[in-house]
Amino acid sequence: MSIIKESDLPGIGKKYQVITSSGDKMVIVVHNDGRREVYHFEDDNPDESISMVTMEDEEARQVAAIIGGMTYKPTALETIEVSLENLIIEWSRIEPHFISVGKSIAELQVRERTGATILALVEKKNQKITPGPDDIISADMTVVMAGERKQIKLLKELLLHG
């Protein structure tokens, strides 16, 4: 499993540092105007970028679809009977003023009220994959959620307003 660190770049956007399970290091900068920059770093010098690609918003979405397997399904995966046609996976940052802060997934009745699923809870130095109903939502946490578009919208509303 890769390690992903997220940080705000005030006035610019967001920065994501990814260290893959094979040890490769990438930095992805998502600019407020939609541009994306992807940097790849040397193994022996993790501070020295060896390549950089800049993409506009639409280009980045096309590349994401390719990497995510939406345009080509490898032969090894043909036996998996899962339709991802309407599935949306989204990340949402929990701000301190959100009503959900300090409440458990069960207390919020996430599944019952929205139909969406919380896949992971990510904090600065802690990530919980497939959290349970007793896990607590906290400020500055990133919630990774999955569902149909309307379910995701309901979950975001639930996290913000209760």
Steps between C-alpha positions, in 0.01 A plus 500: 500500500633844412545789743325824407559830677275796424577863570349837415691743284338836587416698189608209278294190581587162653812283499495121522822310567473133403748231592399179324538151642796457264669806656447747214429861603263733316362841584172615346407867521136586426477872426189703582455566126474123429853444369691198632873450524648155560862474616704177516806476724826304491532201731844598632414872529140542616531880483600513131217489244593303187185573301192720501174495304244782491138423408184704468194384694345296217833334415551403865152344512573299184828372645323416828243293308778311321696431820180410685420234239187665362614487137673159496444201721811280526441134416585393855205704630237364260377248756401771747125559471481860621334785318651837582288689251326726755752474784663823611793510742564837655713658773357760735692702757327539838517860619481585873152655466341184349217356714648150456818582699516280809225266383534134406403353163221307679375813677477681164320196347706548184383191310137523607461871425709530181561155350868595459795318654798648683802314359769665710570766761835671446675724751853643492678201648220246501279337244221257566390291203143364522416676825240352731182655639676609822767704321477873575507782244751771597594844371763515224436135415445396138207265441521273196147409392337289231153490353284638226521874436179576696618284793833684515316833499280381790805381695678834455187678625480261796863564593455877477150557642406173672 
